[in-house]
């Protein structure tokens, strides 16, 4: 039996955990998974942390490959995540179904709370283009901090996150509700991939796990958590 260390970005947490449990039952290998914000995962891998498999946005995986950190031959696409906006539980969310409606909601916001990863950076740039003052944007370290902030804010606050993370945190009891996904015309999709680390001492079982994640069965499990 081999123990594999997996380091992944937050939005894929529930899906990867489901696939890992199935993989362990089928193969006898043990999967130890740790999740962090994508920027934190990138910093740790590029600084030399040894893992067996990493799961990150496609752009970050390209950086890992260029830096000689992952195997191009053992890389698989898992699915995509989309961005949504949350409000504090009990607050009635305005209509955000069109770009104009979204813009009006953002212009009326006291706070637009964003993380420092892809989703937060995208919405920060987006609302700036829509004419929202930069002083209304609050930047926090990760999505958990964003959602916790909105949950206790007495202001007219909107939080930004990947739909998969929003669903997970709401299920855990954080006092937030999904107001809406971004309208299709301004939506941003983030693709997530898994790859075997070159530094892994267990590349064969690690590659087997990557194949499990990217398989039809694995992607079906991931899709059930919002990564499709």
N, C-alpha and C positions, 0 to 999 in steps of 0.2 A: 504493500500500500504506500502511495506517495502523498505527501501533503503539499498542495499547491497554494502559493500566496498570490492573491489577486488584488490589484489596486485599481479602483474604478471611480469615475465621476458620479456625483450624487443622483442625477435623474434616472440612471439605470439600476439603482440599488435593488428595488423590489424584484425586477425582472431577472437580474443576474442571480439573486439569491434563490429564486424559484428554480432556475436551470441548474444551479449548483447542487441543490438538494436532490434533484432527479439524477444528476451525474454521479453524485456520491453513492446513491442507492444502486445504480447500475454497475459501477466500476469498482467500488471499494476505496477509491481515492478520496482524500479529504481536501475540502476547499476552505481556505481561510480568506475571507473577503473583507477588505477595508475600503470605505468610501470617503471621498473628500471633494471639495470644489475642484473643477477642472484646472484652474490655475495652480492650486496646491499640488495636484497630481503631477502636473507638468514639471513644476519645480523639483519635486522629489525624484522623479525619474531622471531628469537631465542632470541632477546633482549626484547621481550614482546609486540611488537606493536599488537594492536587488529584489526583484519580484519575478514571478513566473509568467503572469499574464496581466496586461493592463487594458482597461476599457475606457476610452475617451472619445471626444468628438473627432471627426475625420481630420480636421485641420491640425489638431494636436498630434494625431497619429502620424501624419505626414512629417511633422517636425521630429518625432521620435525616430522615424525611419531614416531621415536625413542625418540625424546625429548618431546613427548606428546603435540605437537602443532596442529596436524591435526587428523581427524577421518579416520581410515582405512576403515570404512564402507561407507564413502562418498567420494570416490576417483575415478577418471576416467582418462583414457588415451586419449589424444587429437590427437596425431600424432607425426611425427618426422621432424626435420629440418636438413639440410645438409650445409656443409661449402663451400664457394666460395671465389675467389680472385678478387679484383677490381683494376683498374688502373684509373688514372685521365682521364676525358672525353677529347677526341681528341687524346689520345695516342694509338698507335696500340699495342695491346697485343700480346705477342708471343704464340705459340702453347703450351698448357698445357694438352693435351689430354692423355698423357701417363706419367708414373712415371718418366721416363728418361727426357722427355720434361719439366715436372714440375721442376725437380731437376736443369736442366740447367737454367731455368728462374730464380729460386731462387738464384743460384750461381752468376748470373749476376745482381742481384738486388742491388741497393744502400740502400734501406730500405724495411724491411718486417714489416708492422705495424699491431700490434695485440692488442686485448683487454685483460683484466685480467679475463675474464670468460672462459667457457669451450672451445669455438672455438679457442680463442687466445692462451690459454695454450696448446691445442692440437697441433696447428701449430708451436708454439715455440719449442716444443719437437720434432716434425716431422722434421723441417728443420735442427735442430741440428744433428739428426741422419743422414741426407743427406749430412752433412759436411759443412753446411753454418755457417760462423762465427757468434758468438752470438752478436758481436757489430753491426751487420746489423739489428738486431731485435729491433724495437721501441715498447715499451709497453705503452698503454694509458688506461684510466679508463673505457671506454665503446665504443661500436661500433660507436656511433654518432661521438665521438672524433676521432676515427680511420678514418672514411670516410671523415670528414672535413679536416683532416691532409693530406690525399692523394689528395683530391680535389685541394689543393693549393700548393702541393709539386712540386718543379722544378726538383726534383731528379727522378731516376728510381725507383719509389715506388710502392709497392703492398700492398693492404689492405686486411685484413682477416675479414670475417663476416659470419653470417648465411644467407642463400639465401633469407629468408623472410625479414630480416632487410635490406639487400642490395637493394632489389626491392622497399621496402617502401621509403628508403632515396633517391634513384634515382628518384622515382616518385615525391618526394617533391622538386626536383631541385638541390640536391647536385651533383656537377660536377664529378661524377664517372660513370664508366660502368663496368659491370660484365665481367671480362676476361675469367673466366671459373670456373666451379665447380671443386673441387679436383677430380682427377681420382678415379674410383671406388676402386682400390686396396689400396688406402691410404685415402679414405673418412672416415669421422667420423659422425655418426648420433646421434643426441641428441633427446631423447624422452621427450615429455612434458606432464605433468599431472596436473589436477586440484583436489583440495580437500577442504572440509569444515574445517575451523579452529575451534578447540575445544572452544576457547574463544568467538566465535560468539554468539551473543544474538538472532540470527535469523537463527538457523540451518536448519529448514525445508525449507524455501525458498532458502537458500544457497545451500542445497542439490539438490533442483529442478534445480538451475542454473548449478550446476556441471553436472547433468544428461543431460541438454540441450547441454552443451559444448561437452560431450562425445557421444552424439547421432549421428545417421547417418547423419541427417540434419546439425548438428553442425560441424561434421568433414568434411562435404562437403564444408561448408563455410571456415573452416580453411585451407583446401586443396587449395582453390582458392588463398590463400595468401602465399603458400609455405610450410605450415605445413601439411604434409600428412603421 
